[in-house]
Amino acid sequence: MQGTVDGFSYGLVTPLVAYLMACLGGALGLRCTTRSMLVSHSWRPGWLALGSAAIGSGIWTMHFIAMMGFSVQETPIHYDKPITFASLGVAILMVGIGIFIVGYKGASGTALFTGGTITGLGIASMHYLGMAGMRLNGKLEYNTFTVAASVVIAVAAATAALWAAGQIRGFLWSVGASLVMGLAVSGMHYTGMAALSVHLHGTTNVPAGDSPAALLAPMLIGPLTFLLLAGAVVMFDPLMVMGKPEWSPAQKKPGIPAHMVRHTGRRPTTRPRRRPDRPGSRTPQRW
């Protein structure tokens, strides 16, 4: 028997809030990644780690806020707590690997492709691992083609976001990039949900695990608090907002620096040499 799946039990409330959480996590993560490229190597790991945690927490929060609006009419849905926590860890870890690659190798070429692929696979892994933590009186089945499309969307979104982190310096441009990233992550989520179908077992047993209200609501407090704290770090760091480096590297060019040579268009005039005074008194004598 096929279950009746509804991904919008609360209407547009959960999709909109989920989208805002994805945008918030993306904005903080992108700004932290950009900031890491403007500082010395000693501070770079800290900013990259903060950016990884922000993006991972943002997409994880987005996923489970959206899942609070998911229901199957014929059976209640519960969640396995260890697997749900593991999905958060996978998101932060794999996003962190991709961000560190781009943070140290640059947002171009092989490094961008590798980092974007790993980050996108981390987003997709978080999604489907979180789905694997669902407990209901049925079996989850996925359409292979639609799942592949959701993974491609995740990889493309992650690659574009990491490219933006390396190229964009202005605050407004970063906001625009985070809005696009939030849209792509939300699109990946609902594309993956469109691939889902539930085959019911026909039993009325209560599934194991915790209900969404008992598990997801308390678990969301931690990531939300972290995102607020990360947002405070961004707000109180003027270099994060302005996108200006702390120092500008000196240009290493051979020869005399240009600012030390004056070009007047005339031949330099030579001053006549001063004849040395005769030994003796410096004041002239009268005869």
Secondary structure as UniProt FT lines:
FT   STRAND          5..6
FT   TURN            9..12
FT   HELIX           13..36
FT   TURN            37..38
FT   TURN            41..43
FT   HELIX           44..67
FT   TURN            68..69
FT   STRAND          71..72
FT   TURN            73..74
FT   STRAND          78..79
FT   HELIX           81..105
FT   HELIX           109..132
FT   STRAND          134..135
FT   STRAND          138..142
FT   HELIX           144..167
FT   HELIX           171..194
FT   STRAND          196..200
FT   HELIX           212..235
FT   HELIX           238..242
FT   HELIX           258..260
//
